[in-house]
Amino acid sequence: MIARILAGRLSGKSEFQRRAKRKVGGTTGVQMRNRLILWLVLLVAGFLAGFIPQYVKTQRRSAELSNTNQQLASCRVETQLSQLRDTAAMMYLEATRKNYGTAEGHSRRFFDQVQHATTQAADPTVRKTLEDVLKLRDPITASLAKGDPAVLSDLQLVLSNIEAGTKR
């Protein structure tokens, strides 16, 4: 301390002037470090203030999208099952009109749709119904090719099974 005072007297500056200069214009290393830390904390806080709301919004939108995709898949299955019912009804209608050739065309399309739907069915009761209907494929196709009017009883069975087993 005495050495500093002597150094200050030799330089022509008083102790008071040196302390005043350090407080007013000069910054120490500790002050610089504190300012740097403050700026870094403010920068991180600003980043988090922008990031967190966007993250929450993104998570909410992701959940909504997942829900919408599930609804879309459900609607697609319902549409597919509705088409099955329509094709089965057309097959039966044409067979009752004794248009066995047209009924056979509907039969091929119907059983192809049933086979495709069986592989995609998630509901076990629907899958079981479709598998049971597929077992009647060969007898119905053969009877329609022959023009046998007895096929109507099998077609009625198919139509009633499809109606009962695929409606929700």
C-alpha positions in Angstrom: 0.0 0.0 0.0 2.8 2.4 0.9 4.5 1.5 -2.3 1.4 2.4 -4.3 1.1 5.7 -2.6 4.7 6.5 -3.3 4.3 5.4 -6.9 1.2 7.7 -7.2 3.1 10.7 -5.8 5.9 10.1 -8.2 3.5 9.9 -11.1 1.9 13.2 -10.0 -1.5 11.6 -9.3 -3.1 11.4 -6.0 -4.6 8.2 -4.5 -8.0 9.7 -4.8 -7.6 10.4 -8.6 -6.4 6.8 -9.2 -9.4 5.3 -7.3 -11.8 7.7 -9.1 -10.4 6.7 -12.5 -10.8 3.0 -11.7 -14.4 3.5 -10.6 -15.5 5.8 -13.5 -13.8 4.7 -16.7 -11.8 1.6 -15.9 -13.3 -1.8 -15.7 -11.7 -4.6 -13.9 -11.5 -8.2 -15.1 -14.1 -9.3 -12.6 -16.6 -6.7 -13.9 -16.0 -7.8 -17.5 -16.6 -11.4 -16.6 -19.8 -10.5 -14.7 -21.1 -8.6 -17.8 -20.2 -11.4 -20.1 -22.0 -13.9 -17.9 -25.0 -11.6 -17.7 -25.1 -11.3 -21.5 -24.8 -15.0 -21.9 -27.6 -15.6 -19.4 -29.8 -13.1 -21.2 -29.0 -14.7 -24.5 -29.9 -18.2 -23.2 -33.1 -16.8 -21.6 -34.1 -15.2 -24.9 -33.5 -18.4 -26.8 -35.6 -20.4 -24.3 -38.3 -17.8 -24.4 -38.7 -18.4 -28.1 -38.0 -22.1 -28.2 -40.3 -23.4 -25.5 -43.6 -22.1 -26.9 -42.7 -23.3 -30.3 -41.7 -26.7 -29.0 -45.0 -27.0 -27.1 -46.9 -25.9 -30.2 -45.1 -28.5 -32.3 -45.9 -31.3 -29.9 -49.5 -30.3 -29.8 -49.7 -30.3 -33.6 -47.9 -33.6 -33.8 -50.6 -35.1 -31.5 -53.3 -33.6 -33.6 -51.7 -35.0 -36.8 -51.5 -38.5 -35.2 -55.2 -38.3 -34.3 -56.1 -37.2 -37.8 -54.1 -40.0 -39.3 -55.9 -42.6 -37.2 -59.3 -41.1 -38.2 -58.2 -41.2 -41.9 -57.2 -44.9 -41.6 -60.5 -45.7 -39.9 -62.4 -43.9 -42.7 -60.5 -45.8 -45.4 -61.4 -49.1 -43.8 -65.0 -48.1 -43.6 -65.0 -47.1 -47.2 -63.4 -50.4 -48.2 -66.0 -52.3 -46.2 -68.8 -50.3 -47.8 -67.5 -51.1 -51.2 -67.5 -54.8 -50.3 -71.1 -54.5 -49.3 -72.0 -52.7 -52.5 -70.2 -55.3 -54.7 -71.9 -58.2 -52.8 -75.3 -56.6 -53.3 -74.6 -56.1 -57.1 -73.5 -59.7 -57.4 -76.7 -60.9 -55.7 -78.9 -58.5 -57.7 -77.4 -59.7 -61.0 -77.8 -63.4 -60.0 -81.5 -62.8 -59.1 -81.9 -61.3 -62.6 -80.3 -64.4 -64.0 -77.4 -62.4 -65.4 -74.9 -65.0 -64.3 -72.0 -63.6 -66.5 -72.3 -60.2 -65.0 -72.7 -61.7 -61.5 -69.6 -63.7 -62.1 -67.7 -60.5 -62.9 -69.0 -58.9 -59.7 -68.0 -62.1 -57.9 -64.4 -62.0 -59.1 -64.1 -58.3 -58.1 -65.9 -59.0 -54.8 -63.7 -61.9 -53.7 -60.5 -60.0 -54.8 -61.7 -57.1 -52.6 -62.4 -59.5 -49.7 -59.0 -61.0 -50.0 -57.3 -57.6 -49.9 -59.5 -56.5 -47.0 -58.7 -59.6 -45.1 -55.0 -58.8 -45.1 -55.6 -55.2 -43.9 -58.3 -55.9 -41.3 -57.3 -54.9 -37.8 -60.5 -56.0 -36.2 -60.5 -59.8 -35.5 -64.3 -60.1 -35.9 -64.2 -58.5 -39.3 -61.2 -60.6 -40.3 -63.0 -63.8 -39.2 -66.1 -62.8 -41.2 -64.1 -62.1 -44.3 -62.2 -65.4 -44.0 -65.5 -67.2 -43.7 -66.7 -65.5 -46.9 -63.5 -66.4 -48.7 -64.2 -70.1 -48.1 -67.3 -69.8 -50.3 -65.3 -68.4 -53.3 -64.8 -71.5 -55.3 -68.4 -72.9 -55.0 -70.0 -69.6 -55.8 -67.7 -68.9 -58.8 -68.3 -72.4 -60.2 -72.1 -72.2 -59.8 -72.1 -68.8 -61.5 -70.0 -70.1 -64.3 -72.5 -72.9 -64.8 -75.5 -70.6 -64.5 -76.9 -72.6 -61.6 -79.9 -70.9 -59.9 -79.1 -72.7 -56.6 -76.2 -70.2 -56.2 -78.7 -67.7 -54.9 -78.8 -69.3 -51.4 -75.0 -69.1 -51.2 -75.1 -65.4 -52.4 -77.7 -64.6 -49.8 -75.5 -66.2 -47.1 -72.5 -64.1 -48.3 -74.6 -60.9 -48.5 -76.0 -61.4 -45.0 -72.6 -62.3 -43.5 -71.0 -59.3 -45.1 -73.8 -57.0 -43.9 -73.7 -58.3 -40.4 -70.0 -58.7 -40.0 -68.7 -55.5 -41.5 -71.1 -52.8 -40.1 -69.9 -50.9 -37.1 
